[in-house]
Protein backbone atom coordinates (compact mmCIF):
# COMPACT_ATOMS: atom_id res chain seq x y z
CA UNK A 1 0.00 0.00 0.00
CA UNK A 2 1.17 3.51 -0.67
CA UNK A 3 2.01 6.05 1.99
CA UNK A 4 -1.21 7.85 1.08
CA UNK A 5 -3.23 4.79 1.99
CA UNK A 6 -1.49 4.13 5.30
CA UNK A 7 -3.72 2.24 7.69
CA UNK A 8 -6.55 4.51 8.84
CA UNK A 9 -7.08 2.89 12.23
CA UNK A 10 -3.38 3.24 13.01
CA UNK A 11 -3.63 6.90 12.04
CA UNK A 12 -6.69 7.84 14.10
CA UNK A 13 -5.39 6.00 17.18
CA UNK A 14 -1.78 7.13 16.68
CA UNK A 15 -0.57 3.53 16.77
CA UNK A 16 3.17 3.56 16.22
CA UNK A 17 5.20 0.68 14.75
CA UNK A 18 6.43 -1.68 17.43
CA UNK A 19 3.91 -0.55 20.04
CA UNK A 20 1.73 -3.02 21.92
CA UNK A 21 -1.32 -2.14 19.83
CA UNK A 22 0.70 -2.46 16.63
CA UNK A 23 1.79 -5.92 17.70
CA UNK A 24 -1.76 -6.81 18.63
CA UNK A 25 -3.07 -5.78 15.23
CA UNK A 26 -0.28 -7.45 13.31
CA UNK A 27 -1.02 -10.67 15.13
CA UNK A 28 -3.89 -10.87 12.63
CA UNK A 29 -2.21 -9.22 9.66
CA UNK A 30 -4.72 -10.48 7.07
CA UNK A 31 -7.67 -9.12 9.03
CA UNK A 32 -5.85 -5.81 9.51
CA UNK A 33 -5.19 -5.52 5.77
CA UNK A 34 -8.75 -6.48 4.85
CA UNK A 35 -10.19 -3.79 7.12
CA UNK A 36 -8.05 -1.19 5.34
CA UNK A 37 -8.89 -2.57 1.90
CA UNK A 38 -12.60 -2.36 2.70
CA UNK A 39 -12.10 1.27 3.77
CA UNK A 40 -10.37 2.10 0.49
CA UNK A 41 -13.01 0.27 -1.54
CA UNK A 42 -15.74 2.32 0.10
CA UNK A 43 -14.04 5.71 0.21
CA UNK A 44 -11.78 5.56 -2.83
CA UNK A 45 -14.02 3.54 -5.14
CA UNK A 46 -13.26 2.87 -8.79
CA UNK A 47 -16.89 3.58 -9.61
CA UNK A 48 -18.63 6.31 -7.63
CA UNK A 49 -21.49 6.77 -10.07
CA UNK A 50 -24.16 5.38 -7.71
CA UNK A 51 -22.90 6.94 -4.46
CA UNK A 52 -20.72 10.01 -4.83
CA UNK A 53 -17.60 10.54 -2.69
CA UNK A 54 -19.32 13.47 -0.97
CA UNK A 55 -22.40 11.36 -0.14
CA UNK A 56 -20.14 8.69 1.32
CA UNK A 57 -18.41 11.22 3.57
CA UNK A 58 -21.70 12.76 4.70
CA UNK A 59 -23.06 9.36 5.70
CA UNK A 60 -19.77 8.34 7.33
CA UNK A 61 -19.56 11.55 9.33
CA UNK A 62 -23.16 11.13 10.44
CA UNK A 63 -22.82 7.47 11.42
CA UNK A 64 -19.56 7.96 13.32
CA UNK A 65 -21.07 11.02 14.99
CA UNK A 66 -24.29 9.39 16.20
CA UNK A 67 -22.21 6.45 17.45
CA UNK A 68 -20.29 8.99 19.53
CA UNK A 69 -16.96 7.70 18.22
CA UNK A 70 -14.95 10.91 18.43
CA UNK A 71 -11.75 10.06 16.57
CA UNK A 72 -13.57 8.58 13.61
CA UNK A 73 -16.15 11.37 13.66
CA UNK A 74 -13.31 13.91 13.56
CA UNK A 75 -11.63 12.04 10.71
CA UNK A 76 -14.70 11.94 8.50
CA UNK A 77 -15.80 15.46 9.45
CA UNK A 78 -12.38 16.78 8.39
CA UNK A 79 -12.49 14.95 5.07
CA UNK A 80 -16.03 16.21 4.52
CA UNK A 81 -15.08 19.81 5.27
CA UNK A 82 -12.26 19.58 2.73
CA UNK A 83 -14.50 18.00 0.09
CA UNK A 84 -17.47 20.24 0.83
CA UNK A 85 -15.65 23.54 0.60
CA UNK A 86 -17.80 26.36 1.97
CA UNK A 87 -21.34 25.23 1.17
CA UNK A 88 -22.29 24.94 4.84
CA UNK A 89 -23.05 21.25 4.59
CA UNK A 90 -20.75 20.42 7.49
CA UNK A 91 -22.51 22.74 9.93
CA UNK A 92 -25.91 21.33 9.00
CA UNK A 93 -24.61 17.82 9.45
CA UNK A 94 -23.19 18.67 12.86
CA UNK A 95 -26.65 19.77 13.97
CA UNK A 96 -28.21 16.60 12.55
CA UNK A 97 -25.69 14.42 14.39
CA UNK A 98 -26.71 16.01 17.67
CA UNK A 99 -30.38 15.47 16.81
CA UNK A 100 -29.71 11.86 15.85
CA UNK A 101 -27.78 10.75 18.93
CA UNK A 102 -29.64 8.20 21.01
CA UNK A 103 -29.25 4.79 22.61
CA UNK A 104 -30.50 1.69 20.87
CA UNK A 105 -31.35 -0.75 19.66
CA UNK A 106 -35.02 -0.03 19.23
CA UNK A 107 -37.78 -1.48 17.14
CA UNK A 108 -40.15 -4.39 16.85
CA UNK A 109 -39.48 -7.96 15.81
CA UNK A 110 -41.99 -9.91 13.73
CA UNK A 111 -44.65 -11.61 15.84
CA UNK A 112 -42.96 -14.49 17.63
CA UNK A 113 -40.65 -15.44 20.51
CA UNK A 114 -38.52 -12.31 20.12
CA UNK A 115 -41.49 -9.97 20.42
CA UNK A 116 -40.87 -9.72 24.18
CA UNK A 117 -37.70 -7.80 23.32
CA UNK A 118 -39.54 -5.12 21.36
CA UNK A 119 -38.54 -1.67 22.48
CA UNK A 120 -39.95 1.71 21.56
CA UNK A 121 -37.58 4.46 20.58
CA UNK A 122 -37.24 7.65 18.56
CA UNK A 123 -37.78 7.67 14.81
CA UNK A 124 -35.19 10.06 13.48
CA UNK A 125 -36.09 12.41 10.67
CA UNK A 126 -34.01 15.26 9.27
CA UNK A 127 -35.04 18.67 10.55
CA UNK A 128 -37.41 20.47 8.16
CA UNK A 129 -35.09 23.48 7.78
CA UNK A 130 -32.22 21.24 6.71
CA UNK A 131 -34.03 19.15 4.10
CA UNK A 132 -33.56 21.56 1.18
CA UNK A 133 -29.90 22.13 2.08
CA UNK A 134 -29.12 18.42 2.17
CA UNK A 135 -31.33 17.45 -0.75
CA UNK A 136 -33.71 14.52 -0.99
CA UNK A 137 -31.01 11.89 -1.60
CA UNK A 138 -28.99 12.80 1.50
CA UNK A 139 -32.10 13.24 3.63
CA UNK A 140 -33.20 9.70 2.73
CA UNK A 141 -29.65 8.40 3.21
CA UNK A 142 -29.28 9.84 6.70
CA UNK A 143 -32.68 8.60 7.82
CA UNK A 144 -31.87 5.15 6.41
CA UNK A 145 -28.47 5.14 8.13
CA UNK A 146 -30.11 6.00 11.45
CA UNK A 147 -32.59 3.17 10.91
CA UNK A 148 -29.76 0.68 10.34
CA UNK A 149 -27.79 1.88 13.36
CA UNK A 150 -30.57 2.11 15.95
CA UNK A 151 -33.65 0.35 14.59
CA UNK A 152 -32.37 -2.39 12.31
CA UNK A 153 -35.23 -4.68 13.29
CA UNK A 154 -37.65 -2.15 11.75
CA UNK A 155 -36.07 -2.49 8.28
CA UNK A 156 -38.74 -3.08 5.70
CA UNK A 157 -39.66 -2.94 2.03
CA UNK A 158 -41.30 0.41 2.72
CA UNK A 159 -38.06 1.80 4.18
CA UNK A 160 -36.18 0.81 1.03
CA UNK A 161 -38.88 2.35 -1.14
CA UNK A 162 -38.18 5.72 0.52
CA UNK A 163 -34.63 5.51 -0.83
CA UNK A 164 -35.81 4.54 -4.30
CA UNK A 165 -38.28 7.41 -4.30
CA UNK A 166 -35.45 9.79 -3.38
CA UNK A 167 -33.47 8.75 -6.43
CA UNK A 168 -31.22 6.01 -5.08
CA UNK A 169 -30.60 3.07 -7.39
CA UNK A 170 -30.63 -0.51 -6.13
CA UNK A 171 -26.83 -0.62 -6.45
CA UNK A 172 -26.58 2.64 -4.57
CA UNK A 173 -28.75 1.31 -1.73
CA UNK A 174 -26.55 -1.77 -1.46
CA UNK A 175 -23.42 0.39 -1.29
CA UNK A 176 -25.04 2.72 1.22
CA UNK A 177 -25.98 -0.19 3.47
CA UNK A 178 -22.50 -1.70 3.14
CA UNK A 179 -21.06 1.64 4.13
CA UNK A 180 -23.15 1.85 7.28
CA UNK A 181 -22.32 -1.75 8.21
CA UNK A 182 -18.61 -1.18 7.68
CA UNK A 183 -18.68 1.97 9.79
CA UNK A 184 -20.40 0.13 12.65
CA UNK A 185 -17.66 -2.49 12.48
CA UNK A 186 -14.94 0.15 12.26
CA UNK A 187 -16.38 1.92 15.31
CA UNK A 188 -16.23 -1.30 17.34
CA UNK A 189 -12.63 -1.95 16.30
CA UNK A 190 -11.50 1.56 17.21
CA UNK A 191 -13.33 1.52 20.54
CA UNK A 192 -11.90 -1.89 21.39
CA UNK A 193 -8.34 -0.85 20.63
CA UNK A 194 -8.80 2.43 22.48
CA UNK A 195 -9.99 0.46 25.53
CA UNK A 196 -6.93 -1.79 25.34
CA UNK A 197 -4.69 1.26 25.10
CA UNK A 198 -6.40 2.86 28.10
CA UNK A 199 -6.09 -0.30 30.20
CA UNK A 200 -2.41 -0.61 29.31
CA UNK A 201 -1.83 2.99 30.35
CA UNK A 202 -3.62 2.42 33.65
CA UNK A 203 -1.52 -0.67 34.30
CA UNK A 204 1.68 1.25 33.62
CA UNK A 205 0.57 4.09 35.89
CA UNK A 206 -0.26 1.60 38.65
CA UNK A 207 3.11 -0.10 38.28
CA UNK A 208 4.83 3.26 38.59
CA UNK A 209 2.63 4.59 41.39
CA UNK A 210 2.89 1.54 43.65
CA UNK A 211 6.68 1.65 44.13
CA UNK A 212 6.55 5.41 44.60
CA UNK A 213 3.86 5.07 47.27
CA UNK A 214 5.83 2.33 49.01
CA UNK A 215 8.95 4.47 48.93
CA UNK A 216 7.06 7.44 50.35
CA UNK A 217 5.93 5.39 53.37
CA UNK A 218 9.23 3.65 54.00
QUIKAJO-V691776 format. One record per backbone hydrogen bond with DSSP energy under -1.0 kcal/mol. NH is the residue of the N-H (numbers start at 1). CO is the residue of the C=O. Records with the same first field share a line. If there is no record, write none. Layout:
NH: CO + CO
This chain:
6: 3
11: 7
12: 8
13: 9
14: 11
15: 10
19: 16
23: 19
24: 20
25: 21
26: 22
28: 25
32: 28
33: 29
34: 30
35: 31
36: 32
37: 33
38: 34
39: 35
40: 36
41: 37
42: 38
43: 39
44: 40
56: 52
57: 53
58: 54
59: 55
60: 56
61: 57
62: 58
63: 59
64: 60
65: 61
66: 62
67: 63
68: 65
69: 64
70: 68
73: 69
74: 70
75: 71
76: 72
77: 73
78: 74
79: 75
80: 76
81: 77
82: 78
83: 79
84: 80
85: 81
92: 88
93: 89
94: 90
95: 91
96: 92
97: 93
98: 94
99: 95
100: 96
101: 97
106: 150
107: 119
115: 112
117: 114
118: 115
119: 107
130: 127
134: 130
135: 131
139: 135
140: 136
141: 137
142: 138
143: 139
144: 140
145: 141
146: 142
147: 143
148: 144
149: 145
150: 146
151: 147
154: 151
155: 152
160: 156
161: 157
162: 158
164: 160
165: 161
166: 162
167: 164
168: 163
173: 169
174: 170
175: 171
176: 172
177: 173
178: 174
179: 175
180: 176
181: 177
182: 178
183: 179
184: 180
185: 181
186: 182
187: 183
188: 184
189: 185
190: 186
191: 187
192: 188
193: 189
194: 190
195: 191
196: 192
197: 193
198: 194
199: 195
200: 196
201: 197
202: 198
203: 199
204: 200
205: 201
206: 202
207: 203
208: 204
209: 205
210: 206
212: 208
213: 209
214: 210
215: 211
216: 212
217: 213
